[in-house]
Amino acid sequence: MKLIVVDVLENASRKMKNKEYNEVILLSYRAAEAAVQANLFEHKINSWEENEYSFKNGFDKIN
C-alpha cells in the first residue's frame, strides 16, 4: 500500500511539471487517502467493513 502512495505522489509531481493543477490536487488527496488506509490496515482496521467504529454507527449514536 505504501508503494501506491509513492506512485501517486510521483504522478502528482509529473502533473505539476505539466501545470495540470487540478490533477495535482486530486492525486494529492488520493495519496493522503491511501496513506490513511495503509495506516488503518496496519492496525487491523478495515474501513470498508461495517463495524462498531464506522462513521455511520458513530453518527447514529450521537443522534
C-alpha positions, 0 to 999 in steps of 0.5 A: 500500500505504501508503494501506491502512495509513492506512485501517486505522489510521483504522478502528482509531481509529473502533473505539476511539471505539466501545470495540470493543477487540478490533477495535482490536487486530486492525486494529492488527496488520493495519496493522503487517502491511501496513506490513511488506509495503509495506516488503518490496515496496519492496525487491523482496521478495515474501513470498508467493513461495517463495524462498531467504529464506522462513521455511520454507527458513530453518527447514529449514536450521537443522534 
